Amino acid sequence: MKIDLENINPGTWFDFSDGEGRICLRICAIEDLELIRKQTRKKKIEYKRGQRFEYEEINNRLEDDKVWDFAIMDWKGVYDADDKEIKCTKENKIMLMRQSVEFANFIAKCLEDLEKIIGQENEEAEKNSETSQDG
């Protein structure tokens, strides 16, 4: 297995079904998710009837926004109804994920596919490692 230490979590390009554009996506690694969770979760403590209750307050909306912004790296060929190009900005990523069911479903499917691809690559690397150790 080769890992590019300059670009540890590169994006993968997926073509839109209409063939007119494409989108670059990546999966959040554990460290990335931990950072996002630190920014979107707060530990709270309440006292009721002499007892201490500890719980975590989660800003799910902000967490989703940060995950989408991280996962969607770039796109090409995304246009509005007037054929004006929609730039790949944090605001546009969030707007499309929140308001376009078609866009959000496409992203979800691509991320599922990407997880499968990564899993297959890891399995192949494991098999190759076992084969080279046997030989």
N, CA and C atoms as a LAMMPS dump frame, in Angstrom:
ITEM: TIMESTEP
0
ITEM: NUMBER OF ATOMS
405
ITEM: BOX BOUNDS ff ff ff
-5.0000000000000000e+02 5.0000000000000000e+02
-5.0000000000000000e+02 5.0000000000000000e+02
-5.0000000000000000e+02 5.0000000000000000e+02
ITEM: ATOMS id mol type element x y z
1 1 1 N 0.853 -1.185 0
2 1 2 C 0 0 0
3 1 3 C 0.891 1.237 0
4 2 1 N 0.601 2.136 -0.886
5 2 2 C 1.329 3.397 -0.949
6 2 3 C 0.43 4.502 -0.42
7 3 1 N 1.014 5.372 0.404
8 3 2 C 0.277 6.504 0.961
9 3 3 C 1.05 7.773 0.663
10 4 1 N 0.396 8.731 0.058
11 4 2 C 1.001 10.021 -0.249
12 4 3 C 0.881 10.904 0.998
13 5 1 N 1.98 11.072 1.702
14 5 2 C 1.95 11.836 2.946
15 5 3 C 1.681 13.321 2.724
16 6 1 N 1.844 13.79 1.491
17 6 2 C 1.528 15.182 1.169
18 6 3 C 0.024 15.366 0.961
19 7 1 N -0.674 14.266 0.659
20 7 2 C -2.12 14.307 0.401
21 7 3 C -2.733 13.013 0.924
22 8 1 N -2.823 12.919 2.248
23 8 2 C -3.234 11.673 2.9
24 8 3 C -4.671 11.281 2.57
25 9 1 N -5.55 12.245 2.432
26 9 2 C -6.967 11.945 2.179
27 9 3 C -7.406 12.638 0.886
28 10 1 N -6.956 12.101 -0.251
29 10 2 C -7.294 12.753 -1.524
30 10 3 C -8.759 12.532 -1.887
31 11 1 N -9.231 13.351 -2.773
32 11 2 C -10.603 13.194 -3.246
33 11 3 C -10.682 12.224 -4.413
34 12 1 N -11.894 11.748 -4.655
35 12 2 C -12.18 10.869 -5.784
36 12 3 C -13.273 11.532 -6.608
37 13 1 N -13.08 11.57 -7.926
38 13 2 C -14.049 12.212 -8.812
39 13 3 C -15.137 11.23 -9.226
40 14 1 N -16.38 11.71 -9.208
41 14 2 C -17.544 10.951 -9.659
42 14 3 C -18.253 11.766 -10.733
43 15 1 N -18.637 11.106 -11.816
44 15 2 C -19.361 11.769 -12.895
45 15 3 C -20.857 11.794 -12.588
46 16 1 N -21.504 12.913 -12.931
47 16 2 C -22.954 12.997 -12.797
48 16 3 C -23.593 12.076 -13.827
49 17 1 N -24.785 11.6 -13.531
50 17 2 C -25.457 10.654 -14.421
51 17 3 C -25.741 11.255 -15.794
52 18 1 N -25.898 12.588 -15.869
53 18 2 C -26.152 13.21 -17.173
54 18 3 C -24.877 13.385 -17.995
55 19 1 N -23.736 13.046 -17.412
56 19 2 C -22.469 13.142 -18.12
57 19 3 C -21.977 14.561 -18.311
58 20 1 N -22.67 15.528 -17.737
59 20 2 C -22.339 16.939 -17.952
60 20 3 C -21.343 17.489 -16.939
61 21 1 N -21.168 16.825 -15.819
62 21 2 C -20.286 17.368 -14.796
63 21 3 C -19.775 16.276 -13.891
64 22 1 N -19.017 16.707 -12.892
65 22 2 C -18.457 15.747 -11.959
66 22 3 C -18.226 16.405 -10.615
67 23 1 N -18.028 15.556 -9.611
68 23 2 C -17.83 16.063 -8.254
69 23 3 C -16.717 15.276 -7.581
70 24 1 N -15.914 15.959 -6.797
71 24 2 C -14.798 15.353 -6.083
72 24 3 C -15.174 15.229 -4.605
73 25 1 N -15.135 13.988 -4.112
74 25 2 C -15.545 13.704 -2.74
75 25 3 C -14.453 12.975 -1.974
76 26 1 N -14.516 13.083 -0.657
77 26 2 C -13.63 12.31 0.212
78 26 3 C -14.393 11.943 1.478
79 27 1 N -13.935 10.901 2.122
80 27 2 C -14.533 10.416 3.366
81 27 3 C -13.824 11.105 4.53
82 28 1 N -14.573 11.435 5.564
83 28 2 C -13.967 11.993 6.773
84 28 3 C -13.203 10.888 7.499
85 29 1 N -11.926 11.107 7.723
86 29 2 C -11.134 10.185 8.526
87 29 3 C -11.468 10.418 9.999
88 30 1 N -11.028 9.513 10.845
89 30 2 C -11.352 9.59 12.277
90 30 3 C -10.93 10.93 12.873
91 31 1 N -9.731 11.37 12.561
92 31 2 C -9.24 12.633 13.117
93 31 3 C -10.087 13.821 12.659
94 32 1 N -10.515 13.782 11.389
95 32 2 C -11.362 14.851 10.865
96 32 3 C -12.704 14.885 11.597
97 33 1 N -13.284 13.693 11.811
98 33 2 C -14.563 13.625 12.531
99 33 3 C -14.417 14.098 13.974
100 34 1 N -13.307 13.737 14.609
101 34 2 C -13.073 14.185 15.988
102 34 3 C -13.008 15.705 16.063
103 35 1 N -12.335 16.317 15.107
104 35 2 C -12.23 17.779 15.072
105 35 3 C -13.609 18.41 14.883
106 36 1 N -14.392 17.858 13.962
107 36 2 C -15.744 18.37 13.723
108 36 3 C -16.595 18.214 14.983
109 37 1 N -16.488 17.08 15.646
110 37 2 C -17.28 16.846 16.872
111 37 3 C -16.879 17.801 17.997
112 38 1 N -15.593 18.114 18.095
113 38 2 C -15.15 19.079 19.108
114 38 3 C -15.78 20.448 18.87
115 39 1 N -16.023 20.773 17.602
116 39 2 C -16.583 22.075 17.247
117 39 3 C -18.106 22.108 17.365
118 40 1 N -18.743 20.946 17.426
119 40 2 C -20.204 20.913 17.362
120 40 3 C -20.868 20.273 18.584
121 41 1 N -20.069 19.853 19.555
122 41 2 C -20.626 19.203 20.747
123 41 3 C -20.078 19.858 22.009
124 42 1 N -20.956 19.968 22.995
125 42 2 C -20.554 20.55 24.271
126 42 3 C -21.084 19.679 25.395
127 43 1 N -20.233 19.447 26.382
128 43 2 C -20.671 18.704 27.56
129 43 3 C -21.427 19.658 28.463
130 44 1 N -22.552 19.208 28.941
131 44 2 C -23.392 20.014 29.834
132 44 3 C -23.6 19.252 31.134
133 45 1 N -23.74 19.991 32.196
134 45 2 C -24.007 19.401 33.501
135 45 3 C -25.218 20.109 34.087
136 46 1 N -26.164 19.311 34.57
137 46 2 C -27.348 19.858 35.239
138 46 3 C -27.521 19.154 36.581
139 47 1 N -28.084 19.89 37.508
140 47 2 C -28.375 19.323 38.819
141 47 3 C -29.885 19.357 39.018
142 48 1 N -30.452 18.183 39.295
143 48 2 C -31.884 18.08 39.555
144 48 3 C -32.086 17.206 40.778
145 49 1 N -32.832 17.758 41.727
146 49 2 C -33.155 17.031 42.965
147 49 3 C -31.905 16.457 43.629
148 50 1 N -30.858 17.245 43.637
149 50 2 C -29.633 16.842 44.301
150 50 3 C -28.761 15.867 43.524
151 51 1 N -29.165 15.551 42.305
152 51 2 C -28.361 14.631 41.496
153 51 3 C -27.713 15.378 40.338
154 52 1 N -26.539 14.921 39.999
155 52 2 C -25.794 15.531 38.893
156 52 3 C -26.015 14.715 37.624
157 53 1 N -26.41 15.413 36.551
158 53 2 C -26.621 14.778 35.247
159 53 3 C -25.666 15.4 34.245
160 54 1 N -24.905 14.548 33.583
161 54 2 C -23.982 14.993 32.552
162 54 3 C -24.514 14.51 31.207
163 55 1 N -24.528 15.412 30.235
164 55 2 C -24.978 15.028 28.895
165 55 3 C -24.239 15.869 27.863
166 56 1 N -24.372 15.444 26.633
167 56 2 C -23.705 16.136 25.54
168 56 3 C -24.751 16.845 24.69
169 57 1 N -24.556 18.137 24.483
170 57 2 C -25.428 18.906 23.616
171 57 3 C -24.79 18.924 22.228
172 58 1 N -25.547 18.458 21.224
173 58 2 C -25.017 18.329 19.873
174 58 3 C -25.749 19.292 18.94
175 59 1 N -24.975 20.05 18.195
176 59 2 C -25.541 20.917 17.173
177 59 3 C -25.494 20.125 15.857
178 60 1 N -26.531 19.307 15.63
179 60 2 C -26.565 18.415 14.472
180 60 3 C -26.491 19.172 13.153
181 61 1 N -27.144 20.302 13.093
182 61 2 C -27.157 21.085 11.856
183 61 3 C -25.749 21.55 11.492
184 62 1 N -25.028 22.084 12.473
185 62 2 C -23.66 22.542 12.253
186 62 3 C -22.743 21.355 11.93
187 63 1 N -22.961 20.237 12.602
188 63 2 C -22.147 19.049 12.347
189 63 3 C -22.334 18.565 10.909
190 64 1 N -23.58 18.501 10.462
191 64 2 C -23.858 18.117 9.073
192 64 3 C -23.182 19.076 8.101
193 65 1 N -23.313 20.368 8.358
194 65 2 C -22.709 21.378 7.481
195 65 3 C -21.206 21.178 7.365
196 66 1 N -20.547 20.934 8.486
197 66 2 C -19.093 20.763 8.484
198 66 3 C -18.677 19.476 7.774
199 67 1 N -19.438 18.401 7.958
200 67 2 C -19.13 17.14 7.273
201 67 3 C -19.297 17.314 5.77
202 68 1 N -20.377 17.954 5.335
203 68 2 C -20.606 18.176 3.903
204 68 3 C -19.509 19.04 3.305
205 69 1 N -19.14 20.098 4.028
206 69 2 C -18.102 20.982 3.527
207 69 3 C -16.777 20.23 3.394
208 70 1 N -16.5 19.335 4.33
209 70 2 C -15.272 18.55 4.267
210 70 3 C -15.327 17.528 3.131
211 71 1 N -16.427 16.806 3.029
212 71 2 C -16.541 15.686 2.081
213 71 3 C -16.584 16.155 0.629
214 72 1 N -17.258 17.254 0.363
215 72 2 C -17.364 17.771 -1.004
216 72 3 C -16.186 18.718 -1.228
217 73 1 N -15.22 18.249 -2.015
218 73 2 C -14 19.032 -2.217
219 73 3 C -14.124 20.015 -3.378
220 74 1 N -14.776 19.568 -4.462
221 74 2 C -14.85 20.407 -5.659
222 74 3 C -15.912 19.828 -6.581
223 75 1 N -16.334 20.63 -7.556
224 75 2 C -17.209 20.122 -8.611
225 75 3 C -17.002 20.923 -9.869
226 76 1 N -17.417 20.315 -10.963
227 76 2 C -17.361 20.963 -12.271
228 76 3 C -18.676 20.648 -12.978
229 77 1 N -19.201 21.609 -13.692
230 77 2 C -20.417 21.367 -14.459
231 77 3 C -21.697 21.372 -13.65
232 78 1 N -21.752 22.191 -12.599
233 78 2 C -22.986 22.351 -11.813
234 78 3 C -23.544 23.731 -12.157
235 79 1 N -24.763 23.732 -12.719
236 79 2 C -25.364 24.974 -13.209
237 79 3 C -26.742 25.184 -12.617
238 80 1 N -27.154 26.452 -12.543
239 80 2 C -28.511 26.765 -12.107
240 80 3 C -29.455 26.732 -13.313
241 81 1 N -30.709 27.073 -13.104
242 81 2 C -31.721 27.006 -14.164
243 81 3 C -31.426 27.961 -15.323
244 82 1 N -30.651 29.01 -15.063
245 82 2 C -30.289 29.977 -16.105
246 82 3 C -28.947 29.653 -16.761
247 83 1 N -28.459 28.435 -16.565
248 83 2 C -27.178 27.973 -17.103
249 83 3 C -25.976 28.763 -16.585
250 84 1 N -26.122 29.344 -15.392
251 84 2 C -24.99 29.999 -14.746
252 84 3 C -24.309 28.966 -13.864
253 85 1 N -22.98 28.932 -13.948
254 85 2 C -22.23 27.967 -13.14
255 85 3 C -22.394 28.271 -11.652
256 86 1 N -22.636 27.22 -10.881
257 86 2 C -22.706 27.337 -9.419
258 86 3 C -21.32 27.008 -8.891
259 87 1 N -20.706 27.971 -8.232
260 87 2 C -19.356 27.771 -7.703
261 87 3 C -19.396 26.834 -6.491
262 88 1 N -18.31 26.096 -6.313
263 88 2 C -18.202 25.16 -5.194
264 88 3 C -17.713 25.918 -3.96
265 89 1 N -18.657 26.506 -3.237
266 89 2 C -18.348 27.216 -2.002
267 89 3 C -19.028 26.494 -0.846
268 90 1 N -18.602 26.795 0.352
269 90 2 C -19.214 26.185 1.536
270 90 3 C -20.723 26.462 1.543
271 91 1 N -21.104 27.685 1.267
272 91 2 C -22.515 28.058 1.29
273 91 3 C -23.316 27.282 0.247
274 92 1 N -22.757 27.139 -0.955
275 92 2 C -23.473 26.404 -2.014
276 92 3 C -23.55 24.912 -1.722
277 93 1 N -22.485 24.348 -1.141
278 93 2 C -22.518 22.936 -0.764
279 93 3 C -23.663 22.685 0.219
280 94 1 N -23.73 23.519 1.235
281 94 2 C -24.747 23.365 2.284
282 94 3 C -26.143 23.589 1.711
283 95 1 N -26.303 24.623 0.896
284 95 2 C -27.607 24.908 0.3
285 95 3 C -28.086 23.73 -0.547
286 96 1 N -27.208 23.192 -1.407
287 96 2 C -27.607 22.079 -2.264
288 96 3 C -27.902 20.818 -1.444
289 97 1 N -27.112 20.552 -0.422
290 97 2 C -27.357 19.366 0.403
291 97 3 C -28.661 19.49 1.183
292 98 1 N -29.005 20.687 1.605
293 98 2 C -30.236 20.898 2.387
294 98 3 C -31.491 20.981 1.514
295 99 1 N -31.353 21.526 0.302
296 99 2 C -32.545 21.843 -0.47
297 99 3 C -32.757 21.003 -1.725
298 100 1 N -31.731 20.334 -2.213
299 100 2 C -31.88 19.529 -3.423
300 100 3 C -31.805 18.047 -3.066
301 101 1 N -32.954 17.405 -3.057
302 101 2 C -33.007 15.974 -2.739
303 101 3 C -32.165 15.19 -3.743
304 102 1 N -32.261 15.56 -5.004
305 102 2 C -31.511 14.867 -6.054
306 102 3 C -29.996 14.972 -5.8
307 103 1 N -29.524 16.164 -5.489
308 103 2 C -28.102 16.378 -5.225
309 103 3 C -27.661 15.6 -3.983
310 104 1 N -28.436 15.712 -2.904
311 104 2 C -28.09 15.03 -1.651
312 104 3 C -28.07 13.514 -1.825
313 105 1 N -29.038 12.974 -2.563
314 105 2 C -29.06 11.528 -2.812
315 105 3 C -27.844 11.092 -3.631
316 106 1 N -27.479 11.895 -4.626
317 106 2 C -26.305 11.581 -5.44
318 106 3 C -25.05 11.553 -4.572
319 107 1 N -24.893 12.543 -3.718
320 107 2 C -23.729 12.61 -2.83
321 107 3 C -23.708 11.401 -1.905
322 108 1 N -24.843 11.069 -1.317
323 108 2 C -24.914 9.915 -0.408
324 108 3 C -24.505 8.627 -1.119
325 109 1 N -25.007 8.425 -2.341
326 109 2 C -24.657 7.22 -3.102
327 109 3 C -23.169 7.195 -3.428
328 110 1 N -22.625 8.329 -3.844
329 110 2 C -21.197 8.387 -4.173
330 110 3 C -20.336 8.101 -2.942
331 111 1 N -20.726 8.629 -1.779
332 111 2 C -19.954 8.374 -0.565
333 111 3 C -20.027 6.903 -0.173
334 112 1 N -21.189 6.278 -0.365
335 112 2 C -21.304 4.831 -0.124
336 112 3 C -20.366 4.074 -1.062
337 113 1 N -20.384 4.443 -2.335
338 113 2 C -19.511 3.802 -3.323
339 113 3 C -18.04 4 -2.955
340 114 1 N -17.696 5.195 -2.487
341 114 2 C -16.321 5.49 -2.115
342 114 3 C -15.883 4.629 -0.935
343 115 1 N -16.766 4.443 0.033
344 115 2 C -16.443 3.571 1.169
345 115 3 C -16.187 2.141 0.694
346 116 1 N -16.991 1.669 -0.254
347 116 2 C -16.795 0.321 -0.812
348 116 3 C -15.454 0.238 -1.54
349 117 1 N -15.131 1.254 -2.326
350 117 2 C -13.864 1.283 -3.068
351 117 3 C -12.689 1.217 -2.099
352 118 1 N -12.748 2.03 -1.049
353 118 2 C -11.669 2.049 -0.053
354 118 3 C -11.567 0.69 0.631
355 119 1 N -12.71 0.102 0.961
356 119 2 C -12.718 -1.227 1.584
357 119 3 C -12.097 -2.279 0.687
358 120 1 N -12.425 -2.25 -0.593
359 120 2 C -11.856 -3.206 -1.549
360 120 3 C -10.349 -3.006 -1.694
361 121 1 N -9.916 -1.755 -1.746
362 121 2 C -8.482 -1.476 -1.855
363 121 3 C -7.739 -1.989 -0.626
364 122 1 N -8.343 -1.823 0.552
365 122 2 C -7.716 -2.313 1.781
366 122 3 C -7.638 -3.835 1.791
367 123 1 N -8.701 -4.505 1.318
368 123 2 C -8.699 -5.963 1.236
369 123 3 C -7.612 -6.446 0.289
370 124 1 N -7.492 -5.813 -0.871
371 124 2 C -6.472 -6.192 -1.849
372 124 3 C -5.072 -5.982 -1.282
373 125 1 N -4.865 -4.877 -0.587
374 125 2 C -3.555 -4.602 0.006
375 125 3 C -3.231 -5.65 1.07
376 126 1 N -4.246 -6.054 1.845
377 126 2 C -4.055 -7.083 2.86
378 126 3 C -3.682 -8.415 2.221
379 127 1 N -4.405 -8.791 1.158
380 127 2 C -4.111 -10.042 0.444
381 127 3 C -2.706 -10.014 -0.131
382 128 1 N -2.335 -8.894 -0.742
383 128 2 C -0.998 -8.764 -1.312
384 128 3 C 0.078 -8.862 -0.235
385 129 1 N -0.213 -8.31 0.921
386 129 2 C 0.726 -8.354 2.043
387 129 3 C 0.886 -9.794 2.531
388 130 1 N -0.233 -10.512 2.635
389 130 2 C -0.182 -11.917 3.052
390 130 3 C 0.548 -12.764 2.032
391 131 1 N 0.304 -12.518 0.748
392 131 2 C 0.953 -13.268 -0.329
393 131 3 C 2.456 -13.049 -0.32
394 132 1 N 2.886 -11.799 -0.118
395 132 2 C 4.316 -11.52 -0.124
396 132 3 C 5.009 -12.107 1.111
397 133 1 N 4.274 -12.236 2.214
398 133 2 C 4.841 -12.839 3.417
399 133 3 C 4.951 -14.353 3.265
400 134 1 N 4.007 -14.953 2.532
401 134 2 C 4.022 -16.412 2.317
402 134 3 C 5.148 -16.836 1.394
403 135 1 N 5.468 -15.949 0.417
404 135 2 C 6.411 -16.291 -0.642
405 135 3 C 7.801 -16.193 -0.191
